[in-house]
Amino acid sequence: MTISTKLAVDFVKRNFNTFEFESAITEASEITSWNVYDAHVNVKGADIELFDLDSGSTSCVMVKLPECLCGKLGLEEALRRIDKENLDMDSYLHGKYGWVRVTTNRLLMLEKLMKKSGFINPVNHDLKDLIAAKIAQMQSEASSTYANTVNQLNELWELINK
């Protein structure tokens, strides 16, 4: 198994619930290198296959990225470009794309595109607000408990010193 294959398999396993498969796969642990080529995401009704086998003789896994990310960009520059140009998974529907060999940095780019589109770790604002309210409540209770404890200790100290 090549490094690019291992990286792609790990990426698909880690984000298993994001992908759809032609074959019947029910758990991430079932994914093999061949299932990576079968993995696709559905963007506004269109199935987008993100991985393919290199058409050359290298047997490396290729990843589909928007064309502007396929050059020799550093990771930081590519992530800034995603934000600056407001790229997300819709870019596959409306723009040009290219196939490049899978690397850790390119998978991080793909992950950012998927996150911006809500495919990975979508933000649940209701849950976020609920957690923030619970934290505030716990902080208030802790402050109150601390104040009560200090008062009780002061009262005990006064009793001892009488």
Phi and psi in degrees as a GROMACS rama.xvg file:
@    title "Ramachandran Plot"
@    xaxis  label "Phi"
@    yaxis  label "Psi"
@TYPE xy
-75.7246  165.548  THR-2
-62.4932  -42.0981  ILE-3
-63.3883  -35.9272  SER-4
-65.9166  -45.9004  THR-5
-59.8749  -44.9314  LYS-6
-61.178  -44.484  LEU-7
-65.6787  -43.4078  ALA-8
-61.6932  -46.2301  VAL-9
-61.7821  -39.6017  ASP-10
-63.4621  -46.0465  PHE-11
-67.0281  -39.2726  VAL-12
-63.1207  -44.6342  LYS-13
-64.4095  -32.4174  ARG-14
-113.328  36.2303  ASN-15
-50.5247  -44.8387  PHE-16
-70.2085  -11.0563  ASN-17
-80.5003  -30.2433  THR-18
-97.0048  154.137  PHE-19
-113.065  154.021  GLU-20
-132.47  147.092  PHE-21
-71.5881  -39.1923  GLU-22
-84.6866  160.608  SER-23
-80.6582  99.8967  ALA-24
-119.365  126.712  ILE-25
-109.321  -17.5177  THR-26
-138.535  149.154  GLU-27
-59.8822  -33.2522  ALA-28
-64.6267  -17.5232  SER-29
-80.859  -12.3407  GLU-30
-70.8343  131.57  ILE-31
-117.729  178.102  THR-32
-61.1024  -30.7091  SER-33
-72.8242  -29.5459  TRP-34
-70.3172  -21.9938  ASN-35
-60.5563  -38.8863  VAL-36
-71.7435  -19.6965  TYR-37
-88.7953  -16.8265  ASP-38
-72.0374  134.447  ALA-39
-147.32  161.878  HIS-40
-117.641  153.701  VAL-41
-105.623  113.862  ASN-42
-112.623  108.22  VAL-43
50.3926  43.8922  LYS-44
88.587  -6.85924  GLY-45
-103.609  129.625  ALA-46
-80.3947  123.917  ASP-47
-113.905  115.897  ILE-48
-86.2363  127.562  GLU-49
-101.563  -14.5754  LEU-50
-127.379  145.917  PHE-51
-150.813  161.051  ASP-52
-82.6733  138.502  LEU-53
-57.8896  130.82  ASP-54
-72.8165  -14.3658  SER-55
-79.4435  -164.498  GLY-56
-96.6888  13.8058  SER-57
-82.1478  -17.1096  THR-58
58.8697  28.2653  SER-59
-92.6426  154.43  CYS-60
-85.5679  136.644  VAL-61
-108.092  148.826  MET-62
-119.532  141.827  VAL-63
-89.1622  124.398  LYS-64
-132.698  154.695  LEU-65
-54.0488  142.769  PRO-66
-53.4552  -36.8941  GLU-67
-67.3037  -13.1119  CYS-68
-102.082  -0.79488  LEU-69
-85.8537  -11.3595  CYS-70
-76.1309  -169.033  GLY-71
-89.0691  72.6773  LYS-72
-97.9451  147.102  LEU-73
-74.7853  160.914  GLY-74
-60.2586  -48.1914  LEU-75
-59.6435  -43.8281  GLU-76
-63.7735  -41.8326  GLU-77
-64.7992  -42.8887  ALA-78
-65.7505  -36.9857  LEU-79
-64.7769  -39.8059  ARG-80
-64.5237  -38.3789  ARG-81
-59.1719  -43.7078  ILE-82
-70.1851  -46.8279  ASP-83
-62.0866  -43.4448  LYS-84
-92.4828  4.0446  GLU-85
52.339  48.1027  ASN-86
-79.7876  143.842  LEU-87
-153.236  -162.463  ASP-88
-67.9223  -21.4185  MET-89
-62.7971  -21.5906  ASP-90
-60.1228  -26.0326  SER-91
-71.988  -24.9925  TYR-92
-86.5244  -32.5838  LEU-93
-112.055  -9.66375  HIS-94
-126.953  178.106  GLY-95
-82.8272  151.703  LYS-96
-138.804  167.185  TYR-97
-140.975  165.836  GLY-98
-105.34  128.097  TRP-99
-134.352  155.9  VAL-100
-63.2117  140.199  ARG-101
-66.7093  128.833  VAL-102
-136.094  167.557  THR-103
-59.5506  -45.4535  THR-104
-62.5632  -40.2445  ASN-105
-68.4013  -33.6327  ARG-106
-69.9241  -32.9263  LEU-107
-65.6045  -36.4669  LEU-108
-64.0005  -46.944  MET-109
-61.1462  -41.7995  LEU-110
-60.6953  -41.4667  GLU-111
-64.8791  -41.6531  LYS-112
-59.3989  -42.727  LEU-113
-69.0726  -38.3211  MET-114
-65.0939  -42.876  LYS-115
-63.1496  -25.5463  LYS-116
-93.7557  -2.19343  SER-117
84.4085  11.7618  GLY-118
-75.0203  -35.3563  PHE-119
-118.729  131.179  ILE-120
46.9789  55.1618  ASN-121
-62.3811  143.51  PRO-122
-80.9777  123.371  VAL-123
-98.58  100.939  ASN-124
-64.704  -33.5739  HIS-125
-63.6052  -44.2943  ASP-126
-65.7839  -40.1311  LEU-127
-60.9138  -44.005  LYS-128
-64.9505  -40.0559  ASP-129
-62.6994  -42.4161  LEU-130
-65.9402  -42.7824  ILE-131
-61.6883  -41.1347  ALA-132
-64.6808  -40.936  ALA-133
-65.3098  -40.1889  LYS-134
-63.1278  -44.1508  ILE-135
-61.2736  -41.1083  ALA-136
-63.4712  -44.9051  GLN-137
-64.6306  -37.7338  MET-138
-65.0222  -41.2566  GLN-139
-63.8201  -45.7283  SER-140
-63.0279  -39.4538  GLU-141
-65.7591  -40.9924  ALA-142
-63.8539  -42.6618  SER-143
-63.661  -45.2071  SER-144
-62.7493  -41.905  THR-145
-62.1256  -45.6293  TYR-146
-62.1167  -43.1361  ALA-147
-62.3123  -41.448  ASN-148
-64.5262  -43.4267  THR-149
-61.5313  -43.8992  VAL-150
-61.1017  -44.0567  ASN-151
-64.3235  -40.6089  GLN-152
-65.1149  -40.3471  LEU-153
-62.8648  -41.6021  ASN-154
-63.1865  -42.6328  GLU-155
-63.3258  -41.1398  LEU-156
-62.7838  -40.3719  TRP-157
-65.3662  -39.7548  GLU-158
-64.392  -40.5737  LEU-159
-67.4543  -38.2649  ILE-160
-84.59  3.21998  ASN-161
